[in-house]
Amino acid sequence: MPESADGNWLAIDFGERTIGLAVAHPLTGSARPLDPVRNTSLEGVDQALVDQIRQWRPVEIVIGLPLDGEGNDTGMSRRIRQFAARIAELAPDVPVSLHDERLSSAAAANEFAHRRSQGRARRRDAARLDSLAAAQILDSWMREHGKA
């Protein structure tokens, strides 16, 4: 992917079993899902994320923050904040932002169901659902920040 002064953005949708990833660039204006990372060990996740950061060289990392219906923190959002701090340690030169993800998982599931009904997705593609959610998070973040 070509580089510009703006560079790539990398989105992360943290999950207990799978971590979804997506990337976007200002020239494309939309996020695309990447292969998800299995969340089986802290060391494995850290290495996989460092590899993705090296590959995509993001100028910012956006992490989905699950809030409750009123916009308050939950147990999971507190874990996400800790995860974001760890990402900031793994990539100290890259800003890390948290973005409200309340609707991203539902939107990703709806998009997957629609694509499946049209024959454009298979059951085995469901493994990428977390990365579709990461793409939804990144698209939302780009719209909110005038980058889409």
BELHUHU-V545942 format. One record per helix or strand. SS is the DSSP state (h for helix, s for strand). FROM is the first residue (numbers start at 1). TO is the last residue. Records with the same first field share a line. If there is no record, write none. Layout:
# BELHUHU-V545942
SS = FROM-TO / FROM-TO
This chain:
# BELHUHU-V545942
s = 8-13 / 18-25 / 32-33 / 37-38 / 58-65 / 95-100
h = 42-56 / 75-90 / 104-117 / 123-144
